[in-house]
Amino acid sequence: MSLSIIILAAGKGTRMNSERPKVLHEVANYPMLFHILDTVKSLRPKSCNLVFSDKLKLEFKKIKFSYSSINFFEQVEQLGTGHAVMSVKMNRSEKNDDITLILFADTPLIETKTLKTLVSKIENNKAELVILSMKPNDTKNYGRVILKKNRVEKIVEFSEASISEKKINLCNSGVMAIKTNTLIDNISKINNNNSKKEFFLTDLVEILNKDKKVILHHECDTKETLGVNDRSDLQKVDKIFQEKITKKLLKKGVTILDSSSVYFSYNTEIGKDSVIYPNVYFGLNVQIGKNVVIKSFSNIEEVEIKDGCEIGPFARIRNETKISKNVRIGNFVELKKSYIQEDVKISHLSYIGDASIGKNTNIGAGTITCNYDGKRKNKTIIGENCFIGSNTSLIAPLEIEKQSIVGAGTVVKKDVSKGTTVFRKSELVRKKNKRD
């Protein structure tokens, strides 16, 4: 069967108290909506439809840049989940085997395996509708799933439930899979004769039961269905996601000394036998090889670190930096947009930006690449087997060729040829190294 996706993202999200749309708030440095879109992408749907409100419209460019195939449908008034689905202009398929999967953009923890199970229950059990259910510890405010002989008889919204129905702990997550033609034929039958005057998508259960259609449910881990309504919910969901990443890395052979104090992004990659000390932050797009040690209070983002390196403590590495094997980056060192080749040592108190540093070069404490001239960023190139003394300023654009030495406290403004020693006493002195 082919698959269509409807993602509901039209909620106003007022409890987030934010100018940003709720569904673009991030879990593990990645918008909640994008988590959902990545999950459904793995299902290879025929179409993906996003129901949005005014607030999200301003972010279309960002969404379309990453997911160009999405169809957008505006829900002008927020009159319930049924009304949101009514906003989607669905075309009846030439075949009668289409399935529509209805999801929420603020539930980023839901897993592909769970969604596949929903779809398979329609395919294998000839059901018309499958509800994703769960048993939360706190059932307050969740709709109740009422069963009869293992089939779903009805779903009662919390506000409409009787005292006895509220005692039922099997709850509705809101996620469902339904035959597309069944959805098209019955969505208009939903009415708003309830206390909230909203169109509840769950009313489809009673509508289909009247026609004696098969309606089933699949119970999943409650964590997968956690929705985000406010900042507190966002924090809870993020913590669960961090636990998932940690578990994955531990299984892969990474040592994490204190997982409660380490923050990972959704796409952090770390090789086996690497060790992560407490209080480390991993931003987006970090790839770390094997046998790497990341010491405490280091901040790492958009960087590739090869095998056998040692980073930190108190290191900041960012913005498209590449670090080759067996490099030592020490305390209070910042790297930006730089290529650090094998066996380089930058051990203390240095800023290296827009630079390329050759193999086996040593950068002394307090070294700065002065890469910005007020208008543009300039490149510093340091060759192999160089020694840069402490408290040195390198004024870019600049090239220091291999086997050169720069003495402590020197301000280097001009290129340095191979094997040259540069230092400052009362004046700048240059001389050829004896080894050349």
Secondary structure, DSSP 8 states (H G I E B T S, - for coil): --EEEEEEE----GGG--SS-GGGSBSSSSBHHHHHHHHHHTT--SEEEEEE-HHHHTTHHHHHHH-TT-EEEE-SS---HHHHHHTS-----SSS--EEEEEETT-TT--HHHHHHHHHHHHHH--SEEEEEE--S--TT--EEEEETTEEEEEE-GGG--HHHHT---EEEEEEEEEHHHHHHHGGG----STT----GGGHHHHHHHTT--EEEEE--GGGG----SHHHHHHHHHHHHHHHHHHHHHHT-EES-GGG-B--TT-EE-TT-EE-SS-EE-SSEEE-SS-EE-TT-EE-SEEE-TT-EE-SS-EEESSEEE-TT-EEEET-EEES-EE-TT-EEEES-EEESEEE-TT-EE-TT-EEE-B-SS-B--EEE-TT-EE-SS-EEESSEEE-TT-EE-TT-EE-S-B-TTEEEEESSSEEEEE-TT-
